[in-house]
Amino acid sequence: MEKIAEKGALGKPVVALPPTHTVTLRVNGSEKKLQLAPWVSLLDALREYVHLTGTKKGCDHGQCGACTVLVNGKRINSCLTLAIMEEGNDIVTIEGLAKGEELHPMQTAFIEHDAYQCGYCTPGQICSAIGLIAEGKAKTPEEIKELMSGNICRCGAYTNILAAVQEVWQQEGGNHE
């Protein structure tokens, strides 16, 4: 039996990749058993392994919010989170918000207020807005704007996004000053 060469074709050492791990993610109420390398982000696991492409890859540095999903009801940038870290947690993506044909109230508000233009940022904006309302920190439109500032809309639909968030916030008991 021949020994495996320790040097590659260019004479450089061959580095073995670490083994993959079985990771079970609970996504939109369903358990997904995946074989993942330890460095796979939650964003890449959702898009490339679970095939849920609603969550977008914008900057891949946590600066744009296009990858925002909900984990245990809290909004996170899925590009900055390793998938393996979310094992056992409840992950909700844009695809998991509707109940059958009935849209989530935030999805309906975004449609009614035309709070999207190209639509690329919309899944992250909606997940972030739902998380924002659940946090209960925003008390004014200015606070909503500030707490949504991690989600960038290159089309500039901010006025309509604010109107949609305010509508749902008000329906769920928020108060405007």
N, C-alpha and C positions, 0 to 999 in steps of 0.2 A: 504494500500500500504506500502510495506516495504522500509525503508530507506537504501540507498546504504552504505555499510560498508566503513568506512574511513581508515580501516587498511586492508592490504592484508593478504594472507594465512600465511605469516611468521611474522605477527604482525607489519610489517613496513607500513608506510603511503602509500596510493595509490596516485600517481601523475597523473593527467589527462594530456594527450598530448594536445598541442595547436591545434586548428582547421587547416585543410588544406585550401589552398587558390586556387582560380581559377587563373591560370597564362596563358597568351597567348604569346607563343613564335613564332617568325617568323623564321623558320628554312629552309634554302635552298629554299626560296621563298614561302613557304607554312606556313599558320598560324596553329599552334597546340595549342588547348585549353587543359590544363592539370590541374588536382587537385594535388597540391603539398604541402607537409609540408614546412614550412618556411626555414628549414635547408638543403633542397635538393640542391646539387651543380648542376651547369649547366651540368657538365660531366654526373652525374647520371641521370639527366632529359633526356639528349640526348640518353643515352644507355638504360635506364630501362623504360622510359615512351614513348619516340618517337621511340625507337627500331632502332636507327642508331648506329651500333656498330663499325663503322670505327674509331671513336675517341677512343683511348685506355686509360685505367687506368693503369698507371705505378706505380708511387710512391705515388700518392694521396696527395702530399705535395708541388707541384709546382716546383720540382727540376729536373724533367727529360724531360719535354716537350712533352711526348707522347699524352697528352690531348689537345694540341694546336688546337684551332679553330679560325676563323676570326669573329669578332664582329664589324660591321660597317667598315669593311675592315682592322681592326687592329687585330694583333695576341694577343691572351690571353691564359692563362692556365685555361681551363674550370673547373679543379678540385678546383681552388681557388675562383671561382665566384659562388655566389648563383644564382640559376635559376631565382628567382623572380626579381633580379637586372637587368636582361636582357630583361624584358618585353618591347616591342616596338622597340627593336634593330634588325638589320639584322644579323642573325647568319648563317655562312656558315661552313659546315663540309666538310670532304673529299668527302662525297657522293654528295655534291652539286656543285663540281667544273666542272665536265664534262657537256657539252651541248649535251644531247642525247648520241650518240655513239662517239662524238668527245671529246677526252680528253683535259683537260686544258694543255697548253704548259709545265707547270712544271711537270705534270704527265708524259707527253711524254718524257721530258728530263730525268726524273728519270729512265724510262725504257731504253732509249737509252744509258745512262751512267752506267747502272747497279748500281744505287745508292740506292740499298736496298739489304739486304741479307735475314735475317729472316722475315723482313717486319713489325715487330711490331711497330717500331718507325716511319715508312714511312708516315702515315697520318699526324702525328704531324710535321714531317720534311717538308713535302710539304706545309702544311698550313702556317708554320712559314716562309718558303722561299718566299711564295707569299706575306705575310705581310711585310717581310724584303724589298722586291723590292718596294712595295707601299710606305714604309717609306722614301725611297730615301736617306738614310744616308750612306749606304755602297758605297765606291768609289774604294776600292781595294780588292783583294782576302783576305788579312789579316783582313780587316774590316768585310767582309762577314763571315769569320770564327768566329770572336769575337761576332758578332751580332747573330749568329746561335748557340752560345755556350750553350744556355739554352735548346737545344735539344740534348739529349744524344743518341748515337747509340752504343749499347753494342757489335755489330759485327764489328765495326771499319770501316764502309764504308764512312768515312769522305772525302777522296779524291774524290770519285765518286759523293758524295752529292755536294761538292764544284763545281765540273765540271758541274753538272746539273744546279745548281743555277746560275753559271756564264753564261752558255749558254742562259738561259731565260733572265737574267739581261742584257746581251748584246743585245738580240733581242728587248728588251723594252727600249733601249737607254742608258744603263749604259756604263760607260767608265772605262777601266782598265788603271792603271798607270804603 
